[in-house]
Amino acid sequence: MRMRLAGCLAAGVMALSGSASAQDAKQILDLTKTSWIAVREYQGQDLVYFSNILAWRCGVERIRYAVNGEGLKRLETEPCYTDEVSPNAIKAEGVQPYVAFPQGSVKSVMVEVSFPDGSEQVMDYARAQVLTR
């Protein structure tokens, strides 16, 4: 998957310093909001990946999404591994970093990220903006 340069740089800085605080996560996610998600066509499905947001989940209160204007759904996430070197690690054990839909059905995705301070960031994506091949 593609990741914009700002996201790579921000991820590298945070990886060196360890776990992301809520303020760190908020700043990084603001810088990388154009790449919060990706849609991949795979084996007859549209997979909506949330990897970028999930990498900062330890500083996030809640992640919700809506596909094609339908109601918001809470994204199930892995816990923060606070006793480990990389608390934000995505292990994908039991919880995948994507949600699956029938292929071609995802036309738009709205993502809402809520932070512990009560603030929110919202981003809307058209399929063409986030489709990876």
N, CA, C and O atoms as a DFTB+ gen file, in Angstrom:
532 C
 N C O
     1  1       0.829      -1.185       0.000
     2  2       0.000       0.000       0.000
     3  2       0.872       1.247       0.000
     4  3       1.993       1.245       0.508
     5  1       0.338       2.294      -0.573
     6  2       1.053       3.562      -0.583
     7  2       0.912       4.241       0.768
     8  3      -0.092       4.100       1.465
     9  1       1.936       4.967       1.103
    10  2       1.838       5.815       2.288
    11  2       2.520       7.126       1.925
    12  3       3.647       7.114       1.430
    13  1       1.883       8.214       2.151
    14  2       2.444       9.511       1.816
    15  2       3.689       9.782       2.650
    16  3       3.835       9.261       3.756
    17  1       4.596      10.615       2.098
    18  2       5.864      10.919       2.748
    19  2       5.671      11.451       4.159
    20  3       6.400      11.056       5.069
    21  1       4.704      12.339       4.359
    22  2       4.473      12.888       5.709
    23  2       4.148      11.786       6.692
    24  3       4.620      11.796       7.829
    25  1       3.341      10.834       6.253
    26  2       2.982       9.723       7.118
    27  2       4.180       8.859       7.453
    28  3       4.330       8.410       8.589
    29  1       5.038       8.624       6.463
    30  2       6.242       7.819       6.706
    31  2       7.171       8.522       7.676
    32  3       7.696       7.902       8.601
    33  1       7.373       9.814       7.468
    34  2       8.253      10.565       8.359
    35  2       7.693      10.605       9.771
    36  3       8.418      10.400      10.745
    37  1       6.402      10.870       9.873
    38  2       5.775      10.931      11.190
    39  2       5.841       9.577      11.884
    40  3       6.125       9.508      13.080
    41  1       5.585       8.512      11.155
    42  2       5.633       7.180      11.739
    43  2       7.035       6.854      12.209
    44  3       7.209       6.251      13.268
    45  1       8.036       7.242      11.439
    46  2       9.416       6.992      11.828
    47  2       9.793       7.722      13.094
    48  3      10.453       7.153      13.964
    49  1       9.390       8.960      13.214
    50  2       9.682       9.736      14.417
    51  2       9.023       9.112      15.628
    52  3       9.654       8.978      16.677
    53  1       7.741       8.720      15.499
    54  2       7.032       8.136      16.632
    55  2       7.571       6.753      16.983
    56  3       7.607       6.377      18.155
    57  1       7.991       5.998      15.970
    58  2       8.531       4.670      16.249
    59  2       9.794       4.779      17.094
    60  3      10.042       3.933      17.954
    61  1      10.585       5.809      16.854
    62  2      11.809       6.002      17.620
    63  2      11.518       6.386      19.063
    64  3      12.271       6.033      19.971
    65  1      10.428       7.106      19.272
    66  2      10.139       7.597      20.617
    67  2       9.162       6.715      21.384
    68  3       8.885       6.994      22.550
    69  1       8.629       5.661      20.769
    70  2       7.737       4.741      21.476
    71  2       6.279       5.061      21.267
    72  3       5.885       5.517      20.194
    73  1       5.480       4.828      22.278
    74  2       4.034       4.973      22.224
    75  2       3.602       6.409      21.943
    76  3       4.253       7.367      22.361
    77  1       2.495       6.530      21.228
    78  2       1.964       7.847      20.912
    79  2       1.013       8.321      22.001
    80  3       0.120       7.584      22.420
    81  1       1.208       9.545      22.453
    82  2       0.238      10.150      23.362
    83  2      -0.958      10.601      22.534
    84  3      -0.909      10.596      21.304
    85  1      -2.014      10.983      23.206
    86  2      -3.202      11.462      22.502
    87  2      -2.862      12.685      21.644
    88  3      -3.329      12.788      20.509
    89  1      -2.062      13.603      22.167
    90  2      -1.697      14.798      21.400
    91  2      -0.831      14.436      20.199
    92  3      -1.014      14.991      19.116
    93  1       0.113      13.509      20.382
    94  2       0.947      13.050      19.266
    95  2       0.075      12.425      18.184
    96  3       0.209      12.742      17.002
    97  1      -0.815      11.537      18.603
    98  2      -1.691      10.861      17.649
    99  2      -2.541      11.869      16.891
   100  3      -2.708      11.761      15.676
   101  1      -3.069      12.835      17.599
   102  2      -3.919      13.856      16.979
   103  2      -3.141      14.637      15.910
   104  3      -3.649      14.873      14.813
   105  1      -1.932      15.028      16.234
   106  2      -1.117      15.781      15.278
   107  2      -0.737      14.940      14.072
   108  3      -0.835      15.399      12.935
   109  1      -0.304      13.709      14.317
   110  2       0.087      12.827      13.217
   111  2      -1.107      12.515      12.322
   112  3      -0.998      12.575      11.097
   113  1      -2.234      12.186      12.922
   114  2      -3.409      11.868      12.116
   115  2      -3.898      13.072      11.327
   116  3      -4.427      12.913      10.226
   117  1      -3.734      14.264      11.865
   118  2      -4.097      15.460      11.114
   119  2      -3.196      15.604       9.878
   120  3      -3.670      15.964       8.800
   121  1      -1.921      15.325      10.039
   122  2      -0.974      15.431       8.919
   123  2      -1.199      14.358       7.858
   124  3      -0.902      14.572       6.683
   125  1      -1.719      13.217       8.265
   126  2      -1.827      12.078       7.351
   127  2      -3.262      11.738       6.969
   128  3      -3.517      10.647       6.458
   129  1      -4.201      12.644       7.203
   130  2      -5.608      12.289       7.012
   131  2      -5.972      11.889       5.588
   132  3      -6.961      11.183       5.394
   133  1      -5.206      12.315       4.587
   134  2      -5.518      11.890       3.216
   135  2      -5.195      10.414       2.998
   136  3      -5.623       9.826       2.005
   137  1      -4.440       9.810       3.924
   138  2      -4.092       8.395       3.774
   139  2      -4.517       7.552       4.974
   140  3      -3.879       6.540       5.266
   141  1      -5.570       7.945       5.667
   142  2      -6.075       7.162       6.793
   143  2      -6.518       5.780       6.372
   144  3      -6.334       4.814       7.112
   145  1      -7.104       5.676       5.182
   146  2      -7.637       4.394       4.732
   147  2      -7.142       4.083       3.327
   148  3      -6.596       4.942       2.635
   149  1      -7.346       2.851       2.931
   150  2      -7.114       2.417       1.552
   151  2      -8.156       1.351       1.238
   152  3      -8.581       0.610       2.124
   153  1      -8.563       1.277      -0.019
   154  2      -9.470       0.237      -0.480
   155  2      -8.693      -0.643      -1.454
   156  3      -8.063      -0.157      -2.394
   157  1      -8.754      -1.935      -1.208
   158  2      -8.071      -2.902      -2.066
   159  2      -9.074      -3.936      -2.541
   160  3      -9.830      -4.486      -1.740
   161  1      -9.083      -4.205      -3.838
   162  2      -9.896      -5.278      -4.390
   163  2      -9.091      -6.561      -4.262
   164  3      -7.972      -6.651      -4.768
   165  1      -9.664      -7.559      -3.580
   166  2      -8.919      -8.795      -3.344
   167  2      -9.878      -9.969      -3.230
   168  3     -10.783      -9.963      -2.395
   169  1      -9.679     -10.963      -4.061
   170  2     -10.457     -12.199      -4.055
   171  2     -11.968     -11.948      -3.963
   172  3     -12.662     -12.527      -3.127
   173  1     -12.453     -11.074      -4.841
   174  2     -13.887     -10.825      -4.919
   175  2     -14.444      -9.920      -3.839
   176  3     -15.659      -9.858      -3.647
   177  1     -13.575      -9.221      -3.133
   178  2     -14.021      -8.321      -2.066
   179  2     -13.355      -6.960      -2.181
   180  3     -12.288      -6.822      -2.778
   181  1     -14.001      -5.963      -1.603
   182  2     -13.373      -4.671      -1.325
   183  2     -12.918      -4.731       0.124
   184  3     -13.740      -4.914       1.023
   185  1     -11.636      -4.582       0.360
   186  2     -11.108      -4.538       1.714
   187  2     -10.784      -3.088       2.042
   188  3      -9.949      -2.471       1.381
   189  1     -11.435      -2.548       3.050
   190  2     -11.164      -1.173       3.489
   191  2     -10.175      -1.271       4.643
   192  3     -10.518      -1.707       5.742
   193  1      -8.940      -0.855       4.369
   194  2      -7.864      -0.920       5.358
   195  2      -7.813       0.368       6.183
   196  3      -7.946       1.468       5.647
   197  1      -7.620       0.212       7.489
   198  2      -7.514       1.318       8.436
   199  2      -6.130       1.342       9.089
   200  3      -5.985       1.867      10.193
   201  1      -5.137       0.795       8.444
   202  2      -3.807       0.596       9.033
   203  2      -3.191       1.868       9.594
   204  3      -2.640       1.851      10.694
   205  1      -3.274       2.966       8.859
   206  2      -2.650       4.209       9.322
   207  2      -3.251       4.669      10.646
   208  3      -2.517       5.019      11.569
   209  1      -4.554       4.672      10.745
   210  2      -5.211       5.083      11.994
   211  2      -4.892       4.100      13.113
   212  3      -4.623       4.506      14.244
   213  1      -4.923       2.820      12.801
   214  2      -4.686       1.805      13.824
   215  2      -3.280       1.891      14.405
   216  3      -3.057       1.508      15.554
   217  1      -2.344       2.385      13.629
   218  2      -0.983       2.545      14.135
   219  2      -0.900       3.598      15.239
   220  3       0.093       3.659      15.965
   221  1      -1.941       4.427      15.370
   222  2      -1.971       5.498      16.389
   223  2      -3.111       5.302      17.376
   224  3      -3.464       6.230      18.104
   225  1      -3.692       4.106      17.409
   226  2      -4.883       3.855      18.219
   227  2      -4.684       4.071      19.708
   228  3      -5.656       4.323      20.420
   229  1      -3.463       3.982      20.198
   230  2      -3.237       4.170      21.641
   231  2      -3.515       5.609      22.070
   232  3      -3.721       5.869      23.255
   233  1      -3.522       6.537      21.132
   234  2      -3.822       7.927      21.443
   235  2      -5.207       8.353      20.990
   236  3      -5.519       9.544      20.965
   237  1      -6.041       7.377      20.630
   238  2      -7.374       7.634      20.081
   239  2      -8.425       7.028      20.998
   240  3      -8.229       5.939      21.537
   241  1      -9.521       7.717      21.175
   242  2     -10.628       7.225      21.995
   243  2     -11.510       6.237      21.227
   244  3     -11.893       5.191      21.751
   245  1     -11.829       6.596      19.954
   246  2     -12.783       5.796      19.183
   247  2     -12.586       6.079      17.696
   248  3     -12.268       7.200      17.299
   249  1     -12.781       5.040      16.884
   250  2     -12.746       5.170      15.426
   251  2     -14.073       4.644      14.899
   252  3     -14.467       3.518      15.201
   253  1     -14.759       5.468      14.109
   254  2     -16.010       5.037      13.486
   255  2     -15.920       5.304      11.991
   256  3     -15.172       6.173      11.544
   257  1     -16.696       4.542      11.225
   258  2     -16.688       4.700       9.772
   259  2     -18.096       4.472       9.227
   260  3     -18.920       3.797       9.844
   261  1     -18.345       5.046       8.068
   262  2     -19.598       4.826       7.343
   263  2     -19.247       4.593       5.882
   264  3     -18.473       5.347       5.292
   265  1     -19.817       3.552       5.305
   266  2     -19.589       3.227       3.901
   267  2     -20.829       3.599       3.107
   268  3     -21.948       3.233       3.467
   269  1     -20.615       4.330       2.026
   270  2     -21.698       4.725       1.111
   271  2     -22.822       5.477       1.811
   272  3     -23.987       5.327       1.444
   273  1     -22.487       6.284       2.815
   274  2     -23.476       7.118       3.492
   275  2     -24.353       6.389       4.487
   276  3     -25.282       6.981       5.035
   277  1     -24.079       5.118       4.732
   278  2     -24.859       4.375       5.721
   279  2     -24.462       4.820       7.123
   280  3     -23.562       5.646       7.270
   281  1     -25.103       4.299       8.142
   282  2     -24.835       4.689       9.521
   283  2     -23.410       4.400       9.967
   284  3     -22.751       3.489       9.465
   285  1     -22.954       5.199      10.923
   286  2     -21.616       5.010      11.468
   287  2     -21.517       3.700      12.245
   288  3     -22.435       3.323      12.974
   289  1     -20.388       3.016      12.076
   290  2     -20.098       1.795      12.815
   291  2     -18.760       1.979      13.528
   292  3     -17.828       2.577      12.990
   293  1     -18.688       1.461      14.730
   294  2     -17.427       1.536      15.477
   295  2     -16.467       0.482      14.943
   296  3     -16.844      -0.677      14.766
   297  1     -15.227       0.885      14.686
   298  2     -14.209      -0.029      14.219
   299  2     -13.635      -0.799      15.398
   300  3     -13.180      -0.206      16.376
   301  1     -13.660      -2.105      15.302
   302  2     -13.065      -2.946      16.336
   303  2     -11.544      -2.851      16.190
   304  3     -11.008      -2.971      15.088
   305  1     -10.861      -2.636      17.306
   306  2      -9.409      -2.488      17.267
   307  2      -8.737      -3.431      18.260
   308  3      -9.350      -3.919      19.210
   309  1      -7.469      -3.665      18.006
   310  2      -6.658      -4.407      18.966
   311  2      -6.434      -3.520      20.184
   312  3      -6.567      -2.299      20.103
   313  1      -6.094      -4.137      21.311
   314  2      -5.747      -3.320      22.483
   315  2      -4.389      -2.652      22.270
   316  3      -3.649      -3.010      21.353
   317  1      -4.074      -1.696      23.108
   318  2      -2.718      -1.149      23.154
   319  2      -1.894      -2.119      23.986
   320  3      -2.317      -2.558      25.055
   321  1      -0.732      -2.442      23.488
   322  2       0.139      -3.380      24.184
   323  2       1.080      -2.586      25.092
   324  3       2.276      -2.472      24.825
   325  1       0.515      -2.044      26.165
   326  2       1.231      -1.096      27.019
   327  2       2.445      -1.691      27.724
   328  3       3.336      -0.947      28.135
   329  1       2.500      -2.996      27.873
   330  2       3.642      -3.629      28.528
   331  2       4.718      -4.055      27.538
   332  3       5.673      -4.734      27.915
   333  1       4.572      -3.665      26.284
   334  2       5.523      -4.070      25.253
   335  2       6.267      -2.860      24.694
   336  3       5.861      -1.716      24.900
   337  1       7.351      -3.127      23.992
   338  2       8.180      -2.067      23.418
   339  2       7.399      -1.237      22.401
   340  3       7.589      -0.024      22.311
   341  1       6.527      -1.883      21.641
   342  2       5.734      -1.206      20.610
   343  2       4.247      -1.332      20.927
   344  3       3.570      -2.205      20.384
   345  1       3.739      -0.473      21.798
   346  2       2.327      -0.574      22.209
   347  2       1.341      -0.449      21.053
   348  3       0.239      -0.994      21.118
   349  1       1.728       0.267      19.992
   350  2       0.852       0.498      18.841
   351  2       0.952      -0.583      17.776
   352  3       0.326      -0.463      16.723
   353  1       1.720      -1.631      18.022
   354  2       1.921      -2.677      17.022
   355  2       0.592      -3.248      16.548
   356  3      -0.346      -3.412      17.328
   357  1       0.532      -3.546      15.250
   358  2      -0.644      -4.195      14.678
   359  2      -0.281      -5.664      14.488
   360  3       0.451      -6.014      13.562
   361  1      -0.787      -6.504      15.353
   362  2      -0.475      -7.932      15.312
   363  2      -1.469      -8.711      14.463
   364  3      -1.167      -9.813      14.004
   365  1      -2.647      -8.148      14.255
   366  2      -3.705      -8.784      13.450
   367  2      -4.008     -10.193      13.935
   368  3      -4.191     -11.112      13.137
   369  1      -4.059     -10.350      15.239
   370  2      -4.422     -11.629      15.846
   371  2      -5.853     -11.514      16.371
   372  3      -6.086     -10.975      17.453
   373  1      -6.794     -12.021      15.600
   374  2      -8.191     -11.950      16.000
   375  2      -8.918     -10.719      15.484
   376  3     -10.129     -10.763      15.268
   377  1      -8.209      -9.641      15.288
   378  2      -8.790      -8.409      14.748
   379  2      -7.960      -8.002      13.537
   380  3      -6.760      -7.755      13.653
   381  1      -8.596      -7.935      12.393
   382  2      -7.883      -7.557      11.169
   383  2      -7.871      -6.036      11.004
   384  3      -8.758      -5.357      11.521
   385  1      -6.877      -5.492      10.290
   386  2      -6.820      -4.043      10.081
   387  2      -7.705      -3.560       8.930
   388  3      -7.525      -2.452       8.423
   389  1      -8.657      -4.392       8.525
   390  2      -9.559      -4.033       7.430
   391  2     -10.961      -4.555       7.709
   392  3     -11.181      -5.389       8.587
   393  1     -11.913      -4.024       6.916
   394  2     -13.288      -4.502       6.933
   395  2     -13.611      -4.896       5.487
   396  3     -13.289      -4.159       4.555
   397  1     -14.242      -6.047       5.303
   398  2     -14.526      -6.579       3.970
   399  2     -15.963      -6.284       3.522
   400  3     -16.906      -6.318       4.313
   401  1     -16.089      -5.994       2.225
   402  2     -17.372      -5.729       1.575
   403  2     -17.359      -6.418       0.211
   404  3     -16.285      -6.771      -0.277
   405  1     -18.516      -6.621      -0.420
   406  2     -18.529      -7.193      -1.768
   407  2     -17.736      -6.306      -2.740
   408  3     -17.781      -5.079      -2.655
   409  1     -17.012      -6.951      -3.663
   410  2     -16.163      -6.197      -4.587
   411  2     -16.978      -5.193      -5.392
   412  3     -18.044      -5.508      -5.921
   413  1     -16.446      -3.980      -5.469
   414  2     -17.070      -2.904      -6.224
   415  2     -18.155      -2.162      -5.475
   416  3     -18.693      -1.180      -5.987
   417  1     -18.489      -2.606      -4.279
   418  2     -19.606      -1.989      -3.550
   419  2     -19.218      -0.732      -2.783
   420  3     -20.082       0.100      -2.506
   421  1     -17.955      -0.570      -2.436
   422  2     -17.537       0.605      -1.656
   423  2     -17.329       1.777      -2.615
   424  3     -16.382       1.796      -3.402
   425  1     -18.222       2.738      -2.533
   426  2     -18.147       3.944      -3.383
   427  2     -17.566       5.129      -2.620
   428  3     -16.885       5.979      -3.193
   429  1     -17.846       5.173      -1.311
   430  2     -17.331       6.255      -0.476
   431  2     -17.201       5.757       0.961
   432  3     -17.899       4.835       1.384
   433  1     -16.294       6.385       1.696
   434  2     -16.089       6.045       3.101
   435  2     -15.897       7.343       3.879
   436  3     -15.124       8.213       3.477
   437  1     -16.604       7.460       4.987
   438  2     -16.410       8.575       5.912
   439  2     -15.798       7.973       7.176
   440  3     -16.260       6.946       7.673
   441  1     -14.757       8.624       7.686
   442  2     -14.084       8.148       8.888
   443  2     -14.101       9.261       9.926
   444  3     -13.812      10.418       9.619
   445  1     -14.442       8.897      11.156
   446  2     -14.477       9.827      12.281
   447  2     -13.559       9.277      13.375
   448  3     -13.736       8.150      13.836
   449  1     -12.594      10.070      13.775
   450  2     -11.670       9.685      14.840
   451  2     -11.925      10.602      16.029
   452  3     -11.878      11.825      15.897
   453  1     -12.194      10.014      17.181
   454  2     -12.445      10.780      18.408
   455  2     -11.249      10.638      19.344
   456  3     -10.656       9.565      19.452
   457  1     -10.905      11.726      20.015
   458  2      -9.753      11.769      20.903
   459  2     -10.189      11.915      22.354
   460  3     -11.308      12.351      22.625
   461  1      -9.319      11.554      23.285
   462  2      -9.666      11.628      24.708
   463  2     -10.083      13.026      25.179
   464  3     -10.815      13.145      26.162
   465  1      -9.631      14.087      24.494
   466  2     -10.005      15.444      24.898
   467  2     -11.391      15.850      24.399
   468  3     -11.828      16.979      24.624
   469  1     -12.085      14.925      23.716
   470  2     -13.429      15.195      23.214
   471  2     -13.468      15.715      21.790
   472  3     -14.547      15.823      21.208
   473  1     -12.328      16.039      21.216
   474  2     -12.300      16.546      19.844
   475  2     -12.392      15.392      18.852
   476  3     -12.166      14.231      19.195
   477  1     -12.728      15.741      17.617
   478  2     -12.873      14.746      16.561
   479  2     -12.239      15.268      15.279
   480  3     -12.159      16.474      15.044
   481  1     -11.798      14.337      14.469
   482  2     -11.364      14.637      13.109
   483  2     -12.193      13.748      12.191
   484  3     -12.402      12.569      12.475
   485  1     -12.657      14.318      11.099
   486  2     -13.510      13.592      10.161
   487  2     -12.921      13.746       8.770
   488  3     -12.435      14.813       8.396
   489  1     -12.973      12.665       8.017
   490  2     -12.476      12.702       6.643
   491  2     -13.411      11.883       5.760
   492  3     -13.865      10.808       6.150
   493  1     -13.693      12.404       4.565
   494  2     -14.512      11.711       3.570
   495  2     -13.632      11.322       2.390
   496  3     -12.780      12.095       1.952
   497  1     -13.850      10.120       1.885
   498  2     -13.062       9.598       0.775
   499  2     -13.975       9.046      -0.306
   500  3     -14.949       8.353      -0.009
   501  1     -13.665       9.349      -1.547
   502  2     -14.296       8.693      -2.685
   503  2     -13.430       7.494      -3.045
   504  3     -12.214       7.519      -2.851
   505  1     -14.046       6.458      -3.563
   506  2     -13.338       5.230      -3.906
   507  2     -12.064       5.507      -4.716
   508  3     -11.004       4.963      -4.410
   509  1     -12.166       6.334      -5.725
   510  2     -11.027       6.594      -6.605
   511  2      -9.833       7.191      -5.856
   512  3      -8.688       6.981      -6.255
   513  1     -10.090       7.928      -4.780
   514  2      -9.009       8.554      -3.994
   515  2      -8.173       7.540      -3.244
   516  3      -6.983       7.766      -3.025
   517  1      -8.771       6.424      -2.846
   518  2      -8.098       5.499      -1.931
   519  2      -7.963       4.083      -2.478
   520  3      -7.501       3.190      -1.768
   521  1      -8.358       3.867      -3.725
   522  2      -8.261       2.534      -4.325
   523  2      -6.813       2.233      -4.690
   524  3      -6.160       3.008      -5.389
   525  1      -6.322       1.093      -4.203
   526  2      -4.964       0.653      -4.521
   527  2      -5.056      -0.569      -5.437
   528  3      -6.029      -1.321      -5.380
   529  1      -4.085      -0.752      -6.243
   530  2      -4.074      -1.904      -7.177
   531  2      -2.883      -2.772      -6.888
   532  3      -2.684      -3.788      -7.554
